[in-house]
Amino acid sequence: MPQNRFYNAFDLQEWGTARRTDYRSPFQIDRDRIIHAHAFRKLQSKTQVFLSGEYDFYRTRLTHSMEVAQIGRSICHYLRSRGDPLTDDFYIDSDLVEACSLAHDMGHPPFGHSGERTLQELMKRRGGFEGNAQTLHLLCESIYQNESGVKGMQPTRALLDGVLKYKKLYTEFATPPINHFIYDGQAPVRDWVFGGTKLPGALMRGDALNDFKSVECQIMDWSDDAAYSLNDIVDGVRAGFLTVERVERWADGETIGAAEQRHLDTLFDAIRRDRLENTFSKKTGAFIQACRLKPRDNFMAEKTNRYKFDLVIDPVARSEADFFKKMANDIIFESPQLEQLEYKARTIINALYNAIWENYAERNERVIRILPNHVSRLIEAEKTQDGKARRICDFLSGQTDGMVVRTYRRLFDPEFGSFRDLS
């Protein structure tokens, strides 16, 4: 098979020390290390929309990530099949896009977006918390954890850039942002991703830097949008949140044009005929074929082909995805049931954070060691309160829904206890 000229030594360079090579390509090694990581397996018990484990057929962070990876690979194959500007020896690597897609949610905490918002509130004055920044932290610094310490997975530059949906530092915003940032301590990683090239001043205005993505990141981002804009609707119908009557009431308060009405008619027909999965699978295929490449010019284009092309999405497909995302947000995410999950997340995560803080950061007169030894050592090794807070945040965000609930019950429920819960 001819060598792929799309990538060069700059793209393949690894963060940290060089890895041992074998029969696999560098991007296959990236993907395999992600798949076999403990942090990736934990996604099977982390909330996507509905509480993990509540029903077997709802998507979790793991199944969502697998679906994003499949869509991403399919977009790569579709773009290559279209020919120009891609050829048999000049193409976007589907193994790389798969690795980016599988990794993209690894940093997200238990309880989905509710958990993320709670950790951000706790960390607001200590550098913030952001799921995508946490993914970067895992890949570079902490994906491998044992009793002797933590370390990253030596990812390639192309992989790190592919998961960097957001590139602006927390303190580069005029006011502390709620989301869509990376941690200030990740500035060296960002500098390395860009090869030490000074960022143009225009990119530092507004959201320009966050919008400046490699083509693989753009594919992963659209694959993510395609997956959850459609799949949240399917899960919402199966869960009973989205019924024809409820959607009709919602639509009465919206501005519904001809295109939106067609989307509604298709949804209602699929629900009534019990053809939901089949109908929305076809929509996924249409979203894949809505992709095109367009040449672009910027300060990184001379270093790598990953910045010589933009992914262009057909406006019709983009509009349909936005429509279904708004429907899911308004009807599902703002429902009393999901708001109850938000309250549960806030209660549990706040209580655990405060319990850890009292025993490892502020230290009461009597210290009770409630964490595993290797986590205790990481917190105690930090010299600043902000550093200790970050380690506590790392621990909590790395828990699954079940783990964090059991830990909470073990600490605060006098009738619950198991010696294995914190092992």
N, C-alpha and C positions, 0 to 999 in steps of 0.2 A: 504494500500500500504506500503511495507517495507521501512524503513528509508534508505536513500541513504548514504552509508558508504564512498563515494568518498570525501565528505566534512566533515570538523571538525570545532570545535569552532574557530580556528584560521582563517579559511576562512570566517566565518559568522560575525566576529567582525566588528563593525561599526566605521567609522571615526567620531570623535567628540563624542557627547553624545549619549547614547543608544536610539533607537527608541522604540515606543510602538509596541507590537506584536498584531497580530490578526489571522484570519483564513488562511492568506496567508503565504507562505514560505518567508524567507528573500530575496530571489532572485526575487520572484514575486513582492514584495514591491519595490525593486530596479527598475524593469521594469515599474511598474505602475507609479511610481513617474516621470520617464523619459517621458513616453507617455503623461502625463497630465501637463508637464512643458511648460511654455510660450516659452522657448528657443527651445523646440522640435517643437512646432507648427510653429515657424518662418522658419523652414527648407522648408516648402512648397513654400516659396517665395525667396529661395536662389538658385543661379545658380549651376547646376551640370556641364554641358558642355555648353549648349546654354542658353542665357539670360532668367531668370525666367519670365514666363508669355508671352514670345514671341509667342509660339505656345502651344496649350493645351496638345499635346501628348508627348512632350519631358520630359525626367526625370528631376526632381528637386532633391535637397538634401534630401527632405522628401521621395519621392518615391524610390530613390536609397537606403536610409537607410532601408526602409521597405523590399526591395528586398534582401538586405544583411542579414537582420534578418531572412527572410524565408529560405535562403540558409543555414545560420548558424544552424537554428533549424533542418533542414533536414539532415545536416551532423551529428548532435548529434544522431538523430534517426537511421541513417544508421550505424554509428559506433556501436551503442548499438545492432542493429540487427545482427551484425557480431559475437557477442559473445566475447570470450576471447580477451583481459583481462577484458572486461566489462560484468556485470551480471545485473539481475533485481534489485539488491540492491547495485550496484557499477557502477555508470555511470556518464557521463558528463551532467550536468543539462542544458536542452535546454532553460529554462527560463533565466538562467544566460547568456548564449550565445546570446539570443535574446536581453537582456538588453544591453550587450556590443555593439551589432551591431546597435541598435537603437541610442545609445549615441555616436557612434564613430565619427560622423561628426558635433556634436552640436556646437563645438567651431569654425567651419570654418566661415569666414566672407562673406559678400556679394561679388558678382562677382567671385565666385569660386577661382581657383588658382591664377587668376590675382589679386584679392583683397588680398589674403594671401601674395603674393610676395610684394605688395605695402606696407602693414603694416610691413612686415619684414624689408624693406628698411628704413622705418621711425623709427623703434625700434632697428635698428642694434647696436647702441651705448648705448642702454638703456635696454638691457636684451633680445632683440629679440622678434619675434612673430612667433608662430607655432600653426597650427590649432589643433593638438592633445594635445599640452600643454594647449591650451585654453579650450578644453573639460574637462581636468582634473581640471582646475581652476573653471569651472562652477560647476562640481559635488561636489567639496570640499568647495567652498567658495561663489558662486554667482548665483546659478541657480534660487533662489527665490529672487525677487527684488520688493520692494514697496517703498512708501514714507519714511518708517522708517529705511530702510537699505537693506542689502543683506546678504544672508546666503546660505550654501550648503545644500545638501539633505541627509547627514549622510549615504553615501553609504557603502556597505560591502567591506571588503578587497578584496574579489574575484572579485567584479565588478571593483574596481579601477585598480587592476592588469590586468583585462581583457581588459581595454581600453588603457593601457600603451604600445602602440606600440613602443614607444621610451622611454628610461630610463636615457639617459645621459644628464647631466646638460649643459647649454649653455657654461659656462666657463670651462668645463672639456675638451673641444676641444682645440687643439693647436691654431687654428684660428677660428674666429666667423663663425659658420655654417649657411648655407642658410635655412636649415630645419632639421627635424629629431632630435629634442632635446626637453627637458622640461626646464622650467624656473628655475633659481637658487633658487628662493624662494620656489620652490616645493621640495627641498631636504628633508624636514621633512616628506612629504607625501611618497616619495620613501622609506625613512628609515622605515616608518610605514608599508608600503606594504611588505617589507622584514622582518618584525618583529624585527627590530633593529639589524639584523645579519650583520656583517661586510662583505662588498663585496670583493670577491677574487681579487687579483691584476690582474689576467689574464683577467678579465671581463672589466677592464678599458682601455684595449688596442684596438685601432681602433673602429670598430662597434660592438665588442663582446657584450657589455652591451645592446645595442639596439636590438641585435638579441636574447637576453635571454628573452623569452616570456613564459607566462603560456600557457597551452594547449588551454584554452578558447580564449586567445588572438590570438593564431595561427589559430584557427578556424575562428574567426572574420576576421582576416587579409586575409585568403584565400577566404572567402566568399566575401569580398570587391573586391579582385582581380578578382574573377570569375564574379561578377556582372558588374563591369565597363569595363572589357576587352571585354565582349560580348555585353553589352547593349550600350556602346558607339558606337559600330559598327552599331547596329540597328538604333539608333537615327541619326547617321551620314548618313546612307542611306536614311532615311525618310526626312532628311533635305536637301538632294541633294549634300552633301559634298562628299559622297562615291558613285561613279558610277563605272560601269565596266571599262570604258575607263580610268578614273582617277586612279583607283587601278592598272590597267595594266601598266600605265606609271610609277607609284611608284615602282612596282615590277621589272621593267626593270633596276632600279638602285640598287636593293637589291640582296643579295646572296640567291637564292631560291633553296632549296633542294627538295627532293621528298615529305617530310612531309608538307613543306610550300606550295607546289604546290597543294596538296590535300586540304589544308585549302582554298586556293584561288578558286579551282574548286567548292568546296562546297558553298562558298560565292556567286560566280557568278551564280551558278545554282539556289540558293535561291532567288537572286535578279530577275533573268529572269522569274522564275516561280511564283513570288510573294509569296514565302513560307518563308520569312525571320524570322518572329516571331516563327513559328513552328520549323524551323531548329535550331534556336539558343536556344529555350527552351529545346530541346533535348540535346544540348551541356551543358546547365546548369546542367541537370541531370547527364550527364557524369562526369562533374567536381565534383559533390557531391560524386559520387561513386569512384572517384580517390583517396579518402582519406583512410589512414590507421594510426594505432597507433603503436609507437615503444617505448619500455622502455628506460629511460635515467637516469643517475645518476648525481647529482649536489648538491651544498650546501643547496638548498631549499627542496630537496626531502624528508628529514626527517620531515619537518614541514607540508607539504601538498602534496596530490596526484596530485595537479595541475601542479607540476613540476616533476612528475615521468614518464610523457609520452610526446613524441614529436608527432606532426602531420606530417605524411609523405605524400607527394603528388606525384602521379605517374608522372614521368618525361615527359611523352607524353602530359599530360594535362597541366603541368606547361609550357612546350614549346609552346603549342598552345595559352595559355593565353598571354604569352610574345609577341608572334607574332602579335596577334590582338591589344595589347596595343601599340606596336611600329607603327603599321599601323595607328591607331587612332591619335597618337601623331604627326606623320609626315604629315598626310594629313589634319586632322581636326584642331589640336591645333596650328599648325604652319601656318594655312591659313590666308590670309589677314583679313577675317571677325573676326576670334578670336583674331588676333593681334589688330584690332580696338577696341574690347572689353577690351583688356589689356590697351590700351591707355586711354579709357574712365574711367576705374577703377582707374588708376594712377591719372588722372586729378581730379576726384571727391573726392577720399579719401584724396589726398594731400591737396586739398583746404579746406576740412572740418577739417582735423587735424590742419592745420595752423590757421584757424579761431578760433577753440576752444583753441589752445595753446595761442594765443594772448590775449584772454579774461580770461583765467583761470590759466595759468602758469606764463607767463612773465608779464601779466597785463599792458596794455597800460594806459595812463593817464585817459581815460574814458573806463570803463569796460561795455561791453554790454553782458547781460546774455542771451545767445542763447540756453542754454540747459535746460531740465527739472530740477526742484528743487532738486530732490533726486540725480541726477547725479552730479549737481553742488556741493552738499554737500560732495559727495564722493571724488571729485577731490580736493576740498579745505581742506579736512581733512588730505590729504597726506602731509608729512613734507618735502619730497625731490622732485626734478624735475623728477627723474626717476619714483617715485611713481605716480606723476600726469600724466606722459606720459602713464603709464600702465593703469590708469583709463580711459584716453581718448581712448586708444586702445580698452579697454573692451567695451566702448560705441559704437565705430564704428564697431567692429567685431560683435556686437549683433544686428546690423541693418539688415533688409532684403534688397534685391536689390531695391525694390520700395521705401522703407523708406529713404534709403540713397540718391536716386535720387531726391525725393521730397524735402528733407532737403537742398540738394545742390541748387536746383532751387529756393527754398524759400529764400535762402541767397544771391544768385548771379544772379537770373533772375528777372529783374525789373517788368516783366509782369506776374509773377507767385506769388501766395500767398494764403495760406489757414490757418486759425487759428487752424485747427485740425491736421495739418501735424506733429507736434512735441509732440502731447499729448501722 
